[in-house]
Amino acid sequence: MKFHRPRSLNGLILVGFGLVAAPLLLAIIWALFNLDKLAEQSEQLVITGVTAAEQNRLLFEQIGSLERVARQHAVLQSDDSRELLRQDFESLRSRLSTMIPLTTAAAAGQLAGSVASTADSIVTTLLQPAAEPAASAQPLARFAELRQEVTRLTEQLSQHIERQVTELQDNIRNAQQVSAWQTAALVPGTIILVLFFTLLVARPIRQIDQAINQLGQSGFSKAIRISGPTDLEKLGHQLDWLRLRLLELAQEKNRFLRHMSHELKTPLANIREGTELLLDGTVGDLQASQREVTDILRLNGLKLQQLIENLLSFSAWQTRNEVLTRSDFPVRALVVAVAKTQRLALKAGQIQLRLEIEDEIINADRDKIRTVLDNLLSNAIKFTP
C-alpha cells in the first residue's frame, strides 16, 4: 500500500497528534462506556434490592392480613367475611405477580407458584360451607406452611440479589484489569508514536539546517535533497536551485578573475619588457633621475605581477575541490623559495629578512602552504614601517 505523505508540515503534525490521541480517545470512550454500564447495573441492582425488600415486607403483611380474615371468616361464616377473604387472596396473588419479575431464577418462580397454590387451597377450603367451625382448623393450620414457603421465596430473592452483587463485583474487577492492561499498552505505545513523529518532523528540519550550513560554507557541489512533507520538499528544491545559482555565480566570478588576470598580464609584460630595455641601456643611457624613475616602474611592475599571480592563485584555489593533495616536503626549502619571490619588495622597502627555521619534513598540501606563507610574508612587508 502506498504511503501518502502529508502535503505540509502542519498536516504531518496533525496526523501525528491524531494517531497519538486516537488510542487514548478510544480508551477513554471504552472506559466511559463501561463506567456507564456498571453504573446502570449498580442502579438496577439497588432498585431490585429495595423493591425486593419492600415486596417481602408487604408479602408478609399480606399473609398476616389473609390469616386474620380467614380466621374471622371461620368464625362468622358470613357473606362479608367471604368477600373480604376473596379480596385478600386476590391481593396476595397480585403481590406475588409483582415479585416474580424481580428474579430470573426458575426456582423463585416455582416457589411463587407454590405460595399461590397453597394460599388458593386454603382459601378454597375456607370458602366451602362447613357443618362445624372445627372443620376450618385444618386449613388455618396451613398458614404456617404458607409462611415457610414465603420465607423460602424471600431467601431465593436474596440469593438472586447476592449473585447479581457478585456479578457486579466481577465486572468491576474485569473492567479494572482491562483498564490496567490498556494503560500498560498505551503508555509505551504513545511514547513510541510521539518519538516516531518527532523524528519525522525533526529530520527534514535537520536536513534544511545542514543544507543552509552547506551553502554558507560554499559547498555547492553536493545536491540538496529534503525528504518529508510536500512543502518542505519544495523548499528543498528551492534551496537546490539557489545552490545551482550560487555555483553558477561562483564559476562566473572565477572566469572573470582569470580573464581579467590574463588580460592584465599582456600589457604588464610589455611594460616590464620596456622597463628592462631602458635599464639595460638598449635604447640609450639614462640619467640618474631617469634611472631612478625606471627602477620605481620596474619594482611596481614586479609588484603588480605578483598581485596578478595571487589573483590567479586565488581563482584556482576556489575552483579546486576541497580534497587536500598531501605530500612530504622540507619546509625550509619552501620558505626560502617564498622569500626569494619577495626579494625585490624587501629591497624596495629596505627590509632585512632573517630566516630561523629548522629543516623539518612535513606532510601537507604544498601549494596551499606556499599560498599561506606568501600571503603572510607579503602582508608583513606591506605593513612593516
Steps between C-alpha positions, in 0.01 A plus 500: 500500500640838401563743782361845422717766654333801659502805275634727773687496828179602676328200342773268628469647849119462492531139380746433781272653760207304357680165512634570849163617631285233329594209733461725803158616382391142431616397847310791655185417301528134602549599865200736489286231335593241762459752780152585375419131467622424853314802637181384330551147633564635850193722483285211380637278777420761765148543363450123492628461856283780636195375309557141614532607864185709474308221325616247761371724776168557323469128421536403866249770591266365234535145640422633848195689371381193310536286812303749712219516246501120467465455874220756512322323220543164674308647793246722323434303181332811356482636148705805599778291650493278193537804272785638712674164480475499120633859480798423725578191296496703175725758665740219591504370144561852369787542746655173384471604136702815573775300670558250218661758258757584772687178429581290196555185706260216412496384864362837611220473247417152620497618863269788410269255327513270803409790733208594275388136481515452878311824561241403240454162666454662841254758374304248292463273799389786724244623248324165492196474733608330823266307730712581801749778576756233591519405130687826436784410735692296244522768227583763762788286619649507152584869537819389674588304186412804291738720703781247454449508124502880504820490707661271241383738227662799673818298552501417130465869417785584740724238335413642160600850616824363651582335167442831325727674752771240437456541124529878537819462703644265236413750227670779696814290547503407130462865402786593732723229352418604144569865590832398654598303187392789278709742704799265489469476121406861427776672697796341313302502175431872537865568583611304191256690277612834646867414438421373149317815394759717675765338279281545192465871577860553614666320207402747223570793733847356566554448127404862431742616770780292348418631152519862618831431675626337182409807295658726761827306470494526117425129466336526157605161361262282705134497396241594764224248566231546766275202580177565684170682444435646157553862603840419654599302189411807292718707732780248440459546121521878546816464709650275233408759235673762717805271523516473121467877464776561755718241326439671167585840649817362658605351167423827322707689757793263459481526122495877531803498731696273268406703194584830668830365630605373160394825336709696750808280461547585131537879536689448824750278319550774241551757774756279677679425174520869418625578849772233473607642163530843653703370793728293273582811297380340178323818396772724642658597825275637771568786728498441875153645547367302203654179631343563841155538343558193286596297809178610666305392191682167498433432870132593470471286191638206694260575783207521260605169344508343845149632572372357171659164577337507845167573333546203268601281793188607688280420200665161455464425871127573491439273202683206657336229699533508875712183491854570619797380292731394780868423454827501696728799437768703686339808648825706500544469124142617447550803728824594317322477163218725622753749641675519160176602330473791743865605466434810292221614731735455795769698322259777406388532860855470628392211719735226614356148527668245725388139477524292816327173422602140542522274199200284589304270270125560525200330342252752356365655180809676360311750282267609779787539746688705238197727453467551875871582541499732200199695629649512849835635377349752258274639773795519739701697241206726420431599860861519621582866582 
